[in-house]
Amino acid sequence: MGGIFINYRRGGHEHVVHRLYRELTGNFGEDQVFLDRQSIVPGQQYSDVLRERVADCEVLLVVVHPGWADARDEATGARRLDLEKDWVRREIDQALQDGKTVIPLFLDGAEPPTAEQLPEQIRKLEVKNGQWLRQGAYDSDLAELIAALEDKVSKTWQPIPPPSPPYRPGRWLGVVTALLSCAVLVTVPALPQDDGWVRTDGLPFTLYATMFSCLLMLAPLIAVTVVRLLFGRPLDIWERDLHAVKHQTYVRQTWPLAAGLLLIAVFGALSMWGDGGTLASFALLLVLGFAIGRTAALNIRLQRRENDLWERWPHCLPASATRTVLRRAVARLDLRLREMRTPLSREQREKARWELADLSKALRRVTGEAERSRRAWLRQDHPWLFGFYALWLALTAASALASGLAFSRAEHGTTRVHVALAIVTLIGAALALATAELGHRLQRRQRTQLVRDARDRIDKLAARVTTLSTHARTKPSGPAPRPEEYPEPD
């Protein structure tokens, strides 16, 4: 448990001791400050509790009031410090023997005891540097005391658990995908087709669908390849910078690009409809309205999450943290440490080191993710996309098969036609596999780059924590600043 043990003698100064107890519990928490009357539960044997809490504490505060060294026993008239059974003396003796930090706290009118006034067992108290707590300068003296205590005592804290992981489908998605693919392969070729294309020297509708499907599969492959080849490095730099900023700043920087791409897509869709453009415009407006509403709600939720991550720390990283989450966590810790001054409080040191250790564990998990097989990557990161592509391939193959049956019924089903349809189907499969391979290589490169960049920054942050943890050359005049008490700057 640790914490602070307040050693005092009862008398007319007790109101100051109780006020001090309230101030310290407000800063460190009730479980970190011990005062006999407030902290011993009725029915407990006080002698055992006192010995246990002195042995467990990190700092023993010795409240020295006027006349502290010469206080007398009312029954015998003997000086209390000379009595073996005196609990003030016992507690100080035990703390000194155990190597605890002992801080004399001098109230108004008190004088530091001399070696001659102290029994031999607690004579080391005379050389302990003390702290004044004067009524005329109570706030400043208390601030200095708290600053000294913060180096030894930490407020009880627990890392905040991560949010619930996103839903990931299990084996049922693979089963459903397989059943739907089989159903597509069986039902699409069995659908009746009009043979009017034979009389007009045309081609079956299913063949057009097959060709169009292959072209669609080619589009993402070409788009990603061209973008990565032409703009790969600038996009990586831009993305890395944006991952380190607040969500609100990220939205401000990215919405023009998103809006431009959306307008291009809307214009392209409307131009294909011709006379049906009005109806398409209305439908697209409904879709856009719904999308804007969903985006606004998501933005509010993410902003609240962002504020919570700053105000309460440290947060546990998710088991599968994205690049955005990891980079944002590193940037947030970097900004927090920049706002702190030396020396860090014990609580700040513990939290910063815990967060650095959690970031290092997350990077090890990312390293393992970069080495996953292609199947594991698709199943874990893109299960829905994997199922969608499987159904898409099944539909392409079913359309090609239906085209072959249509040619056969029209007595045009030559070997060359069937081989051409098989080749088209294989081309579609090859395009899907190439897209998956490109995505796998891209994510592996991105994760490897993330680990390399983040590990370097984490090492620098660890060095900064060590530097900030060194003792200041001058006595701290107040508690360590807490950047989380103020809004996070951009």
N, C-alpha and C positions, 0 to 999 in steps of 0.2 A: 504493500500500500504506500509506504514512504510518507512524504509530506513534511509538515511543520508541526513541531510539538512546542506549545507555549508553556514555559516553566515560569511560575509566578508565586508570590506569597499573598495570601488574602489580606485585605485591609481597605483603607479608604480610597485606594487607587484602582479598585476593581472595575469601576465604570470605564476607565481607560482601556483596561485589558479586554473587556467585553466589546468595546467599540473596535479595538484592533482585531479581535476575532471576526467580527462582522465584515470588516474591510478585507481581510485576508481570504475569508471564505467566498466573498464576492469575486475575488480575482482568481483563486486557485480551486474553488469548489469545497463543499463541506467535508468531503471524504479525504481531503488533503491537509486539513488543519485540525489539530487536536487541542481541546481545552477541557479540563476534567469535568466540570459540571455539565457542559453541553454535549460531551462526546461519550460519557460512560452511561450505559444503559442501566436502569434500575435492576437490581438483583445481581449484577456482575460484581466479582470481587475486585475492588479498585486496585489493590496492590498488584495483582497479576496483570490487569489491564495497563497500568502505568508502566511496569517493566517491559511489557510486550510492545507498547507503542513507542517507548524510547528506543528500544532495540530496532524498531522498524523505521523510525523517522530518518529523514535526511538532514534536517536542520533543527537544532534546539534553540529556541529563542528564550533567553534568560531575561525576564523583566526585572530591572533594577530600579526600585523606587527609593525615595529619600529614607535613609535609615535602614536600608536593606541588610547591610552587613552586621548591624548591631541589634537586629530584632531579637527579642527575648521571649522565652517560654513563660506563659502566665503562671504556671503552677510552681516551677522551680526557680525561675528567674535566670536560668542559664541561657547563654547565647544559642540561638537555634542552629546556626551553622556548625556548632561544635557537637551537636547531638547526632548520633549514628542513625537514629530513626527519622530524622528530618527529611521529608520527601523532596524538598527543593535541593538539598545537598545530594541526596541519593540520585536524583535524575541527572544532575550535572555530572556527578562522578561517573555514572554509567555511560553517558554520552561521550565524555572525554576518553574513557577507556576503550570504547568501541570505535573511536576515530571519527565521530560525527562532526559536522560543522556546527560549532557553538557560537552564537552571536549574542553578546550582551546588548540589551536594549535599555537605554537610560531615559527615565522619565524626568519631568521638570524637577529641578532641585536635587537630583541624584548625583552622586560622585562615583567615578569608577573605583572599585575596591582595590586596595593595595595588597601586595603579597602577604603582609603581616596580618591583614584582616581575614584572610582566607585559610581554611584548613588545608593541610598538606595534600589531601586527596583531590582537591579542586583548585589548587594553586595555579594551574595552567590557565585558568580563566582570566588571570590578571594580564596576560599577554595577548588575549584575543581582542582584535579590533572591534569596537562596538558601533552602535548607531543610536543617535538621539531621536527622541520622539517628544517634541515640545508642543505644548498647547498653542503657543503663539505662531508656530510654523508647522502645524500638524500635517497639512496636505503635502508640503514639499518634503518633510522628513519621511512621511509614509511612502511617497513616491520613490525616494532613495532606497528605503527598506525593501519595497517590492522589487525594485530593479536588482538589488543584491540577491533576493530570494529566488528570482526567476532563473538565475544561473544554476541553482541547485534543485529547484522543485518544478515539476511540470503539472499543469492541470490535467486531470484524468481525461483521456480522449480515446476514441475508437475510430478507426477508418470507416468511412461511410460506404456501405455496400453498393455495388454497381446496380444500374437499373436492370429490370428483367430482360433477359436476352430475347431477341426477336424470334418469332415463331419459325421453326424450321420443320418442314414436312419430313416424315420418316419414310419407311419402306413403302407405305401405302401410296405415295406419289409414283414410285416406280411401277407398282402393280397397276395403278389406274392408267398410267401412261402406256404400259404394254397392252392392256385390254383395249384402250381407245385406238391405239395404232393398229391392232389386229382388226378391230371393227372397221376402221377406215379402209384397210387393205381389202376387206371382204365386201363392204357395202358399196364403195364408190364404183368399182368395176361392174357391179351388178345393176347399177342404175340404168334405166332405159335411155338410149341416145337416138336422136333424130339423124337419119342418114341423108338429110337434104344437102349436106356438104359435098356428097359425091356428084350430084347433078350440077353443082355450081363450081366445080373444080376447086373447092376449098379444102379445108383441113378440119378435123374434129375439134370441137370446142375444148375437149380435155387436153389436146396437144398444145393449144394456146396456153391453157392453164399451167401445164408442165413447164413450158418455156418461160412463162412469166415468173413462175416460182423460182426457177434457177436464176433468173436475172435479179430477183429480190435477194436471193442468198448471196449473190455476187456484190450487191451494193454495200453492206456493212464491211465486207472484207476490203473492198477498194477504199472506202471512206477512212477506215481506221489506218490502213497502210499509208495512204497519201498524207493524212494528218500527221502521223508519227514521223514519216520521212521528212516532210517539209517543216513542220512546226514542233517536232518532238521536244527539243531542248528548251525553247521559250515556254512551251506549255508546262513542262516540268518545273521550271523556275517559278512561273506564275502560280501554279498549283501549290507548290511548297510554301510560297509566301502567303497565299490565301488560307492555307490550313492553319497558320499560326495566329490568325486574327479572330476577333469575336464574330459570332454568328451574324450580328447586325451589320458589321463591316463587310463580311463576306457577301451578304445579300446585296449591299450597295454596289459592290464591285462587279458582281456577276449578272445582275438583272438585265443590263443592256444587251449582253451577248445572248442570254436566254430569250429576251423579247425579240431580238432580231431573227433568231432561228425560228421562233414560233411564227412570226409574220411571214417568213419565207414559206414555211410549211402550209400556212393557211392560204396564201396566195396560190401555191401550187395545187392545193386540193380544189380550190374554187375554179381555177382555170380548166380543170379536167371535167367539171360538171356541165359546162355549157349553159343551156337553158335552165338547168336545175340549180343554178348558183344561188338563187334567193333562198330556196329551201335549205341548201347546204350551209348558207351563211347563218340562218336561224339555228340550225343544229349545232354549228360550231360555236355560236355565241353561248348556247346553253352549256356546252362542254367547257368553254372557257370560263364562264361564270362559276361553274362548280369547281373547276381547278383553282380559280382565284380564292374562293372561299376556303377550300382545303389548304391552300398554301398559307393563307393568313392564320388559320388555326394552328398549323404546324409551326409557323414562325413564332407565334406567341408561346407555344409549348417549349420550343428550343431556346427561346430567350430566357424563360424562367429557369430552364435547366442550366443555361450558361451562368446566370446570376448565382444559382445555388452552388455550382462548382467553384465559384470565386469566394463566396461568403463562408462556405463550410469546406474544410479540407483536413486531411487528404481524402480523396475519393478512390475507391478501388477501381482499377480499370477492368473493363469487361474481359471475359475469357478469350473472346476473339475481337480484339480492338482494331478498328479500321485505321488507315493511315491518317485520316483527318483527326480522329480522337487522340492518337498518339502524339502527333505533332502539336496539337492544341494543348495537350497536357504538359509537354516540354516547354512550350512558349509561356504557359500560365505560370509554371514554377519559376522560369527565368524572370518574368516580370515581377513576381512576388519577392524574389530574392533581391532584385534591384531596388525595391522600395524599403528593404530592411537595412538596419545599420548594425554595426558590430558593437558589443557582442550579441549574438542571437540568444534568446532565452532557451532554456532547456526544452520547453515545449516546441519551439520553432525548430530547434536542431533535430529533435526526434521526428517531427512530422516531415521535415525536408528529407531526412535520410530514409525514412520509410517510403516516401514517394519516389525517391531515386531508386530504391530497391525494387519497388513495384514496376517502375518503368523498365528497369533492366530485365525483370522477369517477362514483361510483355514483349520486349525485343527478342528474347530467346524463343518465345512462342511464334513470333513473326518469322524468325529464321527457320523454324520447323515448318511453318506454312509455306514458305518459299520452296521447300524441298519436297512438297507433296506430289503425288502422282497426278496425272491429268484427271483421272476418274475421281480421286478424292477431292480435287479442287472443284470440279463441277458439282459433285454431290454436296459439298459443304458450303460453297460460296454461291452457287448459281443453280440450285435444284429446280426452280421454276423455269428458268431459261433452258436448262437441259431438257426438261419435259416438253417445253414448247418446240424446241428444235427437233426432238424425236417425232412429235406429231407432224411437224412440217415435212420432215423427210418421208414419213409414212404417206402423207397426202400427195406429195410429189410422185412417189413410186406408184401409188394407186391411180393417179391421173395418167401416168405413162402406161400402166397396165390397161386401163380403160381405153386409151388411144390405140394400143395394139389390138385389143378385141374389136374396136370399131373398124380398123383397117381389115381385119380378118373377115368380119361380116360383109364388108364391101368388096371382098375378094381382091384387096390390095395388100394383103399381109405377106409381103415378100420377106425373105431373110434379111435383106438389107434394111428394111423398115424396122424390124424387131431389134436388130443390132443397134440401129441408130437410137431407138427409144431406150435401150439398155444403157448405152453410152451417156445419154442425157441424164438418166437417173443416177448413174455413177458420178457424173460431173456435179450434180446437186449434192450428193453425199460428200464428194471431195471438197466442195466449197464449204459445207458445214464443218467438216473436220479441220479445214484450213483456218476457218474463223475461230474454232475452239483452240487450235494450236497457237494462233496469234495471241488470243486472249491469255492463254496459259503463260506464254513467254513474257508477255507484257506485265502481267501481275507479278511474275517471279522477279523481273528486273526492277519493278517499282518497290517491291518489298526489300530486295537486297539493297537498293539505294537508300530506302528509309532507314534500315538498320545501320548502314554506314554513317549516314548523316546524324541520326539521333544518338548513336553511341558516342560520337565525338562531342556532341552538345551535353550529354549526360555527364561525361567525364569532366567537362569544364564546369558544369553546375556543382558537381561533387567537390571540386577544388575550391569553388567559391564558398560553399557551405563551410568547408574547413577554415578558410580565411576569415569568414564572418564569425566563426565560433571562437576565435582567439580572444583572449581577455583584452579589454581596452586599457590604454595607459592611464586614463583618467577614470575616476569613479563615476558610474552611470548616475544621472540625476533623475531618471524616471523609467517607467516600464518600457520594455521593447515595443517599438511601433508595430501595429498589426495592420498591414495593407488591406486585409479582407474586411476591415471595418468601414472601408470607403468603396465607392463604385469602382469597378475595374476600368482603367483607362484603355482607350483604343491603342 
